[in-house]
Amino acid sequence: MTFYLIIILGYLLVLTAFNFLRARRIRSQEDFMVAGRKLNLTVMVFTLICTWIGSGTFIAGAEYAAKAGWSSLWLPAGAWVGIAVIYFLAAKIRTFGQYTVGDILEVRYGKFARLFGAVALIIAFTTIVSYQFRAGGYILNVVTNGGMSVEVGQTLAALFVILFTALGGMVAVAHTDLPNGIIILLACCVALPLIVLFAGGLPAAPAALPAQHFAVFSSDFGQYPFLKALSYFLATMMLLLGVQSMYQKFYSAKTPREAKRAVGIWIVGTIVVETLVVAIAIYAAASHWKDLKAFEIAGRVKNEVASRALPAGQALERSLDLARELEGTGGVKPAQSEELRAELEKAFGPAGTAEAVAGVRVGIDPASVVLQAAKDIGTMGVVGLLAGLLLLGAACAVVLSTGMNYLLSPSTNIMRDIYQRFLKPDADQKKLVALQKVFIVILGTCAFLMIFIPTVLNSRISVLRYAYFAYTMYGVSITPALLAALTWKRATRTGGLLSIVSGAFMAVVFELVIPNAFPSVVKQGDPWGIPSIYPALAVSLLALVVGSLLTPKPKAEDLAKLFPAKA
């Protein structure tokens, strides 16, 4: 694995030198924010793929696939539908040709919609950046066989992402995405057949995994599986339809036609990569099912001991009881159950104190299942070694690319939607670029603290949970008003503003306030068992429609920029 680490660090250093050279070409705010609007079709396609394929796919999506099986495809499927819809809007967005979604929001809904939209976006995107750092920590931990802790790894990931983004802005982002996108696509295609062979062939997954892994709606979805599956679908679709990183790429394209063509190819690449990652995760899970369940049981026991709900001396007995429960419900096969109990006895047997229980390390974290797949295929001769390196490289690429994309976007909002709009509209171009680099560092530091503080407090960190909150927050606050601005002439300033504010408010209440203030009403992760996107999206849409219909129609001049009169 030292070989892997050397190659990965070497690749990062090459990218660092490349971005230093690219950064010297930046002369204006337009260069930094939208790459001078000069991106060609090839660069556009791969940078769009890298905009969406991030640790949400390789870490959160893979974790979900390891736990729930093929039904986890509900999560990425929302994005596929979203891309299909955005295909018809891409040329229009490029023709509008601004910098942020706030530019669109202000044209239709006024300056306060721009401001509130920017705040919601900054919160959501900073959260997304934070779990890219966590994913980087997982990768470096696996590459070094545990020699580098997740905590140190996430710090290094944060440093590289912040450095690359601050150096070159969109120029660095888009041109770094080109090699990264090629690596991601190639790695997934090569790795899948090898991990299937490692697992024992195509029948290995049905033989090793529970039946729920092959259900349309997995029981792992929560109290109401259908509602949970649809909530993941809606969350990803709503994020994709309004995600500013994508809009910035459209603004960066050479022409409206190339923007639209790039979206057509993008949907194919996204479907291929996300389906392959799910398949890789499932067959890796089939090879390590008892290890994944050992990690899950250990985490539950450790939490019970830490909260003093369980005496430390009963940790072993409790872990074995949970293993037996799993076998009784079909969660593990009888042969797996024996191995699982043996593994738990070895881990918890010597742990007689709370401190010893807290230090137990057993099993495999499902969030690192694709990384484990890279290690597995790396044992399959020279071809496997190269394929494993490629898959680990792809995982690094998605952390870098997505982290850079989602770090650049909120810094652009601060500059365009707050600083230039409300504080200093006529600021010097060089000073604007320098100041945006400062805000990139500040936002990157905030994102790092969002993942560092829970680490220090020994709180459980779920990349999947972070992703779901960010997707919901953005999808219900920005996307309804943004799509209405582009497609519905009857949408008014009042309706758009109410939609943004009420959507963000409901997302915070259901995702943060209720679970922490009233934990007793939380059922399998959701208040009353109902995913937060349903009430939040319903309120946002209702506010948009009712607020618009109860107020006067927009004036023709307010619509002209987005709905120009046909010749």
MARMI-874499 format. One line per field, with one value per residue (C-alpha): x, y, z. Coordinates in nm, 3 decimals, always signed. Layout:
residues N
xx: [X	...]
yy: [Y	...]
zz: [Z	...]
END
This chain:
residues 567
xx: [+0.000	+0.302	+0.332	-0.028	+0.040	+0.350	+0.163	-0.135	+0.081	+0.283	-0.035	-0.142	+0.193	+0.165	-0.180	-0.039	+0.228	-0.030	-0.262	+0.023	+0.086	-0.284	-0.323	-0.074	-0.319	-0.598	-0.646	-1.006	-1.304	-1.452	-1.139	-1.155	-1.532	-1.623	-1.287	-1.327	-1.631	-1.394	-1.455	-1.485	-1.713	-1.463	-1.368	-1.736	-1.841	-1.578	-1.612	-1.989	-1.930	-1.690	-1.935	-2.182	-1.971	-1.811	-1.773	-2.152	-2.115	-1.793	-1.846	-2.211	-2.359	-2.130	-2.210	-2.577	-2.531	-2.337	-2.624	-2.927	-2.815	-2.959	-3.241	-2.975	-3.005	-3.302	-3.045	-2.860	-3.169	-3.304	-2.998	-3.048	-3.400	-3.275	-3.008	-3.269	-3.481	-3.187	-3.094	-3.377	-3.263	-2.885	-2.873	-3.105	-2.887	-2.573	-2.745	-2.828	-2.454	-2.400	-2.205	-2.437	-2.793	-2.836	-2.820	-3.129	-3.307	-3.262	-3.390	-3.716	-3.755	-3.543	-3.228	-3.345	-3.419	-3.061	-2.934	-3.139	-3.062	-2.691	-2.712	-2.896	-2.645	-2.344	-2.477	-2.556	-2.237	-2.008	-2.166	-2.095	-1.731	-1.697	-1.777	-1.540	-1.267	-1.395	-1.388	-1.027	-0.949	-1.106	-0.901	-0.565	-0.646	-0.714	-0.413	-0.180	-0.345	-0.441	-0.097	-0.249	-0.559	-0.882	-0.838	-0.493	-0.610	-0.908	-0.673	-0.446	-0.749	-0.871	-0.533	-0.511	-0.873	-0.843	-0.503	-0.614	-0.935	-0.772	-0.495	-0.694	-1.070	-1.277	-0.969	-0.815	-1.145	-1.241	-0.897	-0.830	-1.165	-1.052	-0.788	-0.988	-1.300	-1.110	-0.962	-1.305	-1.472	-1.184	-1.142	-1.507	-1.513	-1.195	-1.266	-1.613	-1.525	-1.225	-1.421	-1.687	-1.412	-1.263	-1.603	-1.648	-1.842	-2.189	-2.372	-2.157	-2.372	-2.706	-2.529	-2.368	-2.609	-2.958	-3.262	-3.341	-3.036	-3.229	-3.562	-3.702	-3.744	-3.496	-3.607	-3.296	-3.486	-3.657	-4.009	-4.169	-3.937	-4.127	-4.133	-3.763	-3.666	-3.866	-3.719	-3.365	-3.481	-3.637	-3.342	-3.088	-3.317	-3.393	-3.025	-2.920	-3.186	-3.064	-2.701	-2.501	-2.178	-2.353	-2.490	-2.140	-2.017	-2.291	-2.186	-1.828	-1.908	-1.800	-2.153	-2.511	-2.500	-2.192	-2.351	-2.655	-2.446	-2.233	-2.543	-2.653	-2.323	-2.309	-2.623	-2.475	-2.148	-2.327	-2.557	-2.263	-2.038	-2.303	-2.439	-2.088	-2.005	-2.319	-2.227	-1.868	-1.998	-2.241	-1.979	-1.726	-1.995	-2.052	-1.683	-1.686	-2.042	-1.950	-1.689	-1.945	-2.190	-1.916	-1.844	-2.215	-2.266	-1.949	-2.061	-2.396	-2.244	-1.985	-2.255	-2.461	-2.159	-2.059	-2.414	-2.409	-2.712	-2.499	-2.233	-1.892	-1.873	-2.174	-2.038	-1.938	-2.269	-2.461	-2.261	-2.326	-2.698	-2.709	-2.530	-2.789	-3.069	-2.918	-2.915	-3.274	-3.392	-3.189	-2.936	-2.650	-2.630	-2.562	-2.199	-2.142	-2.298	-2.039	-1.753	-1.917	-1.950	-1.588	-1.475	-1.681	-1.552	-1.195	-1.262	-1.478	-1.348	-1.053	-1.252	-1.372	-1.379	-1.556	-1.223	-1.132	-1.472	-1.434	-1.099	-1.233	-1.158	-1.333	-1.483	-1.498	-1.672	-1.932	-1.838	-1.501	-1.635	-1.519	-1.175	-1.176	-1.261	-0.948	-0.738	-0.900	-0.838	-0.489	-0.401	-0.491	-0.154	-0.014	-0.343	-0.523	-0.255	-0.293	-0.673	-0.667	-0.442	-0.677	-0.981	-0.808	-0.698	-1.059	-1.167	-0.903	-1.014	-1.377	-1.277	-1.060	-1.300	-1.619	-1.450	-1.313	-1.644	-1.848	-1.591	-1.565	-1.942	-2.022	-1.718	-1.858	-2.189	-2.018	-1.843	-2.125	-2.439	-2.322	-1.997	-2.046	-2.423	-2.453	-2.111	-1.882	-2.022	-1.727	-1.443	-1.116	-1.089	-0.758	-0.881	-1.198	-0.997	-0.768	-1.062	-1.242	-0.932	-0.947	-1.312	-1.224	-0.979	-1.236	-1.514	-1.274	-1.174	-1.540	-1.606	-1.309	-1.435	-1.774	-1.601	-1.315	-1.528	-1.745	-1.420	-1.278	-1.607	-1.604	-1.943	-2.048	-1.996	-2.210	-2.120	-2.462	-2.638	-2.433	-2.513	-2.885	-2.904	-2.713	-2.922	-3.247	-3.143	-3.051	-3.320	-3.615	-3.486	-3.329	-3.450	-3.829	-3.784	-3.497	-3.686	-3.993	-3.778	-3.666	-3.996	-4.302	-4.380	-4.646	-4.394	-4.366	-4.116	-4.327	-4.377	-4.009	-3.885	-4.137	-4.036	-3.664	-3.708	-3.976	-3.795	-3.468	-3.651	-3.836	-3.519	-3.336	-3.632	-3.678	-3.310	-3.153	-3.401	-3.651	-3.397	-3.191	-3.473	-3.722	-3.523	-3.814	-4.016	-3.734	-3.809	-3.514	-3.348	-3.654	-3.904	-4.211	-4.053	-4.124	-3.825	-3.775	-3.789	-4.165	-4.281	-4.000	-4.063	-4.442	-4.414	-4.166	-4.387	-4.703	-4.537	-4.419	-4.755	-4.984	-4.752	-4.734	-5.107	-5.206	-4.978	-4.979	-4.823	-4.461	-4.410	-4.297	-3.963	-3.896	-3.939	-3.746	-3.400	-3.512	-3.804	-3.689	-3.949	-3.921	-3.835]
yy: [+0.000	+0.230	+0.207	+0.332	+0.623	+0.731	+0.726	+0.918	+1.182	+1.210	+1.270	+1.540	+1.713	+1.708	+1.867	+2.127	+2.229	+2.231	+2.460	+2.696	+2.738	+2.781	+3.037	+3.269	+3.311	+3.456	+3.826	+3.898	+3.792	+3.627	+3.413	+3.304	+3.240	+3.105	+3.027	+3.321	+3.140	+2.934	+2.570	+2.334	+2.030	+1.771	+1.970	+2.054	+1.687	+1.572	+1.871	+1.813	+1.447	+1.552	+1.816	+1.544	+1.231	+1.291	+1.122	+1.127	+0.848	+0.674	+0.699	+0.777	+0.600	+0.300	+0.287	+0.287	+0.013	-0.204	-0.174	-0.179	-0.342	-0.264	-0.054	+0.209	+0.308	+0.520	+0.771	+0.842	+0.787	+1.124	+1.289	+1.104	+1.241	+1.585	+1.586	+1.487	+1.788	+2.028	+1.925	+2.147	+2.445	+2.432	+2.655	+2.910	+2.925	+2.980	+3.252	+3.436	+3.415	+3.543	+3.395	+3.252	+3.131	+3.448	+3.645	+3.456	+3.485	+3.863	+3.917	+3.745	+3.794	+4.090	+4.149	+3.987	+3.659	+3.675	+3.733	+3.459	+3.220	+3.285	+3.211	+2.880	+2.782	+2.865	+2.643	+2.350	+2.365	+2.408	+2.091	+1.908	+2.023	+1.901	+1.541	+1.549	+1.608	+1.314	+1.094	+1.195	+1.081	+0.741	+0.700	+0.780	+0.561	+0.263	+0.332	+0.324	+0.018	+0.233	+0.390	+0.732	+0.803	+0.923	+1.247	+1.320	+1.211	+1.447	+1.731	+1.662	+1.636	+1.974	+2.134	+2.013	+2.105	+2.454	+2.509	+2.400	+2.604	+2.919	+2.896	+2.890	+2.910	+2.773	+2.745	+2.502	+2.327	+2.255	+2.154	+1.937	+1.769	+1.653	+1.399	+1.321	+1.244	+1.009	+0.827	+0.790	+0.644	+0.409	+0.289	+0.189	-0.003	-0.197	-0.260	-0.416	-0.744	-0.791	-0.745	-0.985	-1.243	-1.176	-1.230	-1.565	-1.478	-1.340	-1.583	-1.468	-1.169	-1.357	-1.631	-1.401	-1.110	-1.091	-1.108	-0.741	-0.644	-0.750	-0.587	-0.276	-0.107	-0.231	-0.263	-0.060	+0.244	+0.300	+0.287	+0.358	+0.209	+0.345	+0.699	+0.684	+0.557	+0.831	+1.091	+1.001	+1.020	+1.363	+1.498	+1.418	+1.534	+1.867	+1.929	+1.845	+2.068	+2.370	+2.300	+2.616	+2.433	+2.303	+2.645	+2.790	+2.528	+2.628	+2.991	+2.879	+2.703	+2.859	+2.858	+2.765	+2.478	+2.322	+2.357	+2.158	+1.893	+1.846	+1.773	+1.505	+1.319	+1.393	+1.193	+0.881	+0.912	+0.969	+0.668	+0.444	+0.556	+0.552	+0.211	+0.065	+0.205	+0.046	-0.289	-0.264	-0.189	-0.482	-0.739	-0.595	-0.626	-0.989	-1.059	-0.888	-0.913	-1.041	-0.765	-0.497	-0.634	-0.658	-0.288	-0.205	-0.406	-0.270	+0.086	+0.024	-0.137	+0.138	+0.405	+0.227	+0.203	+0.565	+0.683	+0.461	+0.271	-0.044	-0.139	-0.192	-0.541	-0.648	-0.526	-0.874	-1.031	-0.749	-0.780	-1.154	-1.098	-0.854	-1.108	-1.372	-1.125	-1.063	-1.434	-1.467	-1.194	-1.322	-1.040	-1.292	-1.656	-1.930	-1.978	-1.602	-1.582	-1.820	-1.618	-1.294	-1.410	-1.527	-1.186	-1.005	-1.230	-1.155	-0.780	-0.734	-1.023	-0.829	-0.501	-0.475	-0.095	+0.187	+0.314	-0.028	-0.065	+0.278	+0.167	-0.150	-0.166	-0.444	-0.500	-0.276	+0.060	+0.036	+0.391	+0.255	-0.046	+0.077	+0.144	-0.208	-0.331	-0.154	-0.337	-0.669	-0.649	-0.521	-0.874	-1.021	-0.996	-0.710	-0.631	-0.625	-0.404	-0.149	-0.167	-0.118	+0.184	+0.323	+0.279	+0.447	+0.721	+0.764	+0.796	+1.067	+1.235	+1.262	+1.413	+1.674	+1.755	+1.773	+1.954	+2.215	+2.258	+2.304	+2.528	+2.762	+2.806	+2.954	+3.181	+3.310	+3.377	+3.577	+3.791	+3.835	+3.814	+3.989	+4.184	+4.326	+4.353	+4.520	+4.651	+4.749	+4.711	+4.887	+4.697	+4.651	+4.318	+4.213	+4.293	+4.090	+3.785	+3.821	+3.865	+3.560	+3.353	+3.469	+3.361	+3.023	+2.970	+3.086	+2.863	+2.570	+2.617	+2.625	+2.305	+2.142	+2.244	+2.090	+1.753	+1.816	+1.916	+1.598	+1.402	+1.563	+1.499	+1.133	+1.177	+0.930	+1.082	+0.957	+1.089	+0.968	+1.177	+1.487	+1.440	+1.398	+1.719	+1.921	+1.784	+1.855	+2.202	+2.313	+2.123	+2.270	+2.624	+2.711	+2.470	+2.536	+2.913	+2.876	+2.645	+2.865	+3.166	+2.987	+2.826	+2.991	+3.349	+3.381	+3.339	+3.663	+3.820	+3.741	+3.378	+3.320	+3.483	+3.293	+2.966	+3.018	+3.124	+2.871	+2.579	+2.653	+2.701	+2.369	+2.180	+2.313	+2.237	+1.878	+1.791	+1.970	+2.115	+1.831	+1.543	+1.727	+1.888	+1.598	+1.276	+1.062	+1.136	+1.026	+0.690	+0.525	+0.859	+1.067	+1.269	+1.046	+0.823	+1.081	+1.201	+1.575	+1.647	+1.586	+1.857	+2.092	+2.059	+2.078	+2.404	+2.550	+2.469	+2.587	+2.917	+2.962	+2.892	+3.064	+3.361	+3.408	+3.371	+3.612	+3.889	+4.088	+3.934	+4.029	+4.319	+4.249	+4.422	+4.191	+3.888	+4.015	+3.891	+3.530	+3.525	+3.745	+3.830	+3.611	+3.787]
zz: [+0.000	+0.036	-0.343	-0.375	-0.140	-0.331	-0.665	-0.526	-0.361	-0.681	-0.880	-0.634	-0.667	-1.048	-1.021	-0.782	-1.034	-1.314	-1.117	-1.030	-1.404	-1.483	-1.205	-1.380	-1.670	-1.456	-1.525	-1.426	-1.222	-1.532	-1.571	-1.207	-1.182	-1.527	-1.697	-1.936	-2.091	-2.308	-2.209	-2.506	-2.532	-2.405	-2.097	-2.037	-2.038	-1.791	-1.562	-1.546	-1.459	-1.184	-1.062	-0.974	-0.914	-0.578	-0.242	-0.236	-0.494	-0.391	-0.014	+0.075	-0.227	-0.182	+0.193	+0.104	-0.157	+0.089	+0.340	+0.109	-0.217	-0.558	-0.416	-0.340	-0.707	-0.600	-0.471	-0.801	-1.019	-0.910	-1.063	-1.391	-1.424	-1.321	-1.593	-1.851	-1.751	-1.742	-2.098	-2.223	-2.013	-2.064	-2.374	-2.211	-1.900	-2.111	-2.314	-1.990	-1.924	-1.569	-1.276	-1.007	-0.964	-0.760	-1.085	-1.205	-0.870	-0.858	-1.212	-1.120	-0.745	-0.637	-0.437	-0.113	-0.293	-0.417	-0.064	+0.106	-0.178	-0.133	+0.240	+0.181	-0.087	+0.130	+0.412	+0.181	-0.024	+0.276	+0.418	+0.090	+0.098	+0.458	+0.375	+0.077	+0.335	+0.541	+0.233	+0.171	+0.523	+0.458	+0.141	+0.295	+0.596	+0.368	+0.143	+0.443	+0.604	+0.900	+0.929	+0.868	+1.075	+0.914	+1.109	+0.963	+0.618	+0.619	+0.716	+0.417	+0.187	+0.311	+0.248	-0.113	-0.201	-0.053	-0.217	-0.565	-0.557	-0.425	-0.684	-1.004	-0.950	-1.238	-1.461	-1.210	-1.139	-1.500	-1.626	-1.318	-1.385	-1.731	-1.618	-1.304	-1.507	-1.737	-1.436	-1.271	-1.580	-1.664	-1.305	-1.264	-1.593	-1.511	-1.141	-1.164	-1.343	-1.114	-0.789	-0.920	-0.980	-0.635	-0.472	-0.648	-0.961	-1.030	-0.794	-0.499	-0.410	-0.381	-0.187	+0.069	+0.108	+0.262	+0.033	+0.101	-0.106	-0.413	-0.322	-0.492	-0.151	+0.108	+0.470	+0.553	+0.419	+0.754	+0.890	+0.552	+0.283	-0.017	+0.125	+0.212	-0.134	-0.300	-0.062	-0.174	-0.535	-0.482	-0.280	-0.551	-0.831	-0.664	-0.588	-0.944	-1.101	-0.913	-0.827	-0.887	-0.973	-1.284	-1.377	-1.346	-1.592	-1.838	-1.801	-1.874	-2.204	-2.533	-2.677	-2.576	-2.827	-2.664	-2.321	-2.439	-2.618	-2.307	-2.098	-2.346	-2.303	-1.930	-1.853	-2.016	-1.824	-1.494	-1.533	-1.622	-1.335	-1.061	-1.161	-1.173	-0.827	-0.680	-0.839	-0.708	-0.357	-0.363	-0.465	-0.219	+0.050	-0.053	+0.015	+0.357	+0.487	+0.834	+0.867	+0.775	+1.031	+1.295	+1.244	+1.269	+1.588	+1.747	+1.675	+1.838	+2.148	+2.186	+2.167	+2.433	+2.663	+2.600	+2.685	+2.998	+2.879	+2.893	+3.154	+2.996	+3.144	+2.937	+2.602	+2.484	+2.581	+2.414	+2.090	+2.074	+2.135	+1.843	+1.623	+1.712	+1.637	+1.294	+1.218	+1.334	+1.096	+0.802	+0.824	+0.818	+0.706	+0.968	+0.856	+0.861	+1.208	+1.355	+1.209	+1.320	+1.682	+1.683	+1.558	+1.822	+2.101	+1.998	+1.993	+2.304	+2.516	+2.662	+2.688	+3.047	+3.090	+2.911	+2.780	+2.642	+2.476	+2.315	+2.172	+2.009	+1.636	+1.451	+1.108	+0.803	+0.782	+0.501	+0.399	+0.285	+0.094	-0.251	-0.105	+0.035	-0.315	-0.443	-0.182	-0.272	-0.644	-0.574	-0.461	-0.804	-0.977	-1.182	-1.356	-1.024	-0.869	-1.149	-1.133	-0.756	-0.798	-1.062	-0.835	-0.541	-0.781	-0.889	-0.526	-0.475	-0.797	-0.687	-0.353	-0.524	-0.806	-0.602	-0.316	-0.556	-0.740	-0.425	-0.259	-0.556	-0.584	-0.239	-0.258	-0.587	-0.412	-0.140	-0.399	-0.653	-0.443	-0.127	-0.165	-0.516	-0.496	-0.157	-0.053	-0.341	-0.694	-0.862	-0.694	-0.884	-1.075	-0.922	-0.573	-0.636	-0.738	-0.435	-0.199	-0.341	-0.270	+0.091	+0.115	-0.037	+0.248	+0.507	+0.372	+0.339	+0.702	+0.808	+0.613	+0.781	+1.127	+1.048	+1.022	+1.269	+1.569	+1.561	+1.529	+1.845	+2.028	+1.916	+1.750	+1.482	+1.138	+0.851	+0.507	+0.389	+0.655	+0.574	+0.205	+0.264	+0.473	+0.211	-0.076	+0.107	+0.223	-0.126	-0.312	-0.120	-0.073	-0.410	-0.679	-0.683	-0.710	-0.960	-1.195	-1.174	-1.264	-1.580	-1.684	-1.517	-1.618	-1.347	-1.063	-0.866	-0.632	-0.327	-0.426	-0.502	-0.183	+0.034	-0.131	-0.060	+0.303	+0.399	+0.232	+0.412	+0.743	+0.717	+0.622	+0.929	+1.157	+1.039	+0.997	+1.293	+1.543	+1.592	+1.606	+1.870	+2.071	+2.056	+1.994	+2.114	+1.797	+1.565	+1.405	+1.225	+1.154	+1.057	+1.269	+1.304	+1.037	+0.764	+0.558	+0.589	+0.218	+0.205	+0.447	+0.343	-0.031	+0.015	+0.210	-0.040	-0.342	-0.166	-0.076	-0.436	-0.597	-0.347	-0.300	-0.678	-0.748	-0.471	-0.596	-0.925	-1.237	-1.315	-1.553	-1.909	-1.849	-1.550	-1.775	-2.077	-1.973	-1.928	-2.172	-2.464	-2.727	-3.038	-3.361]
END
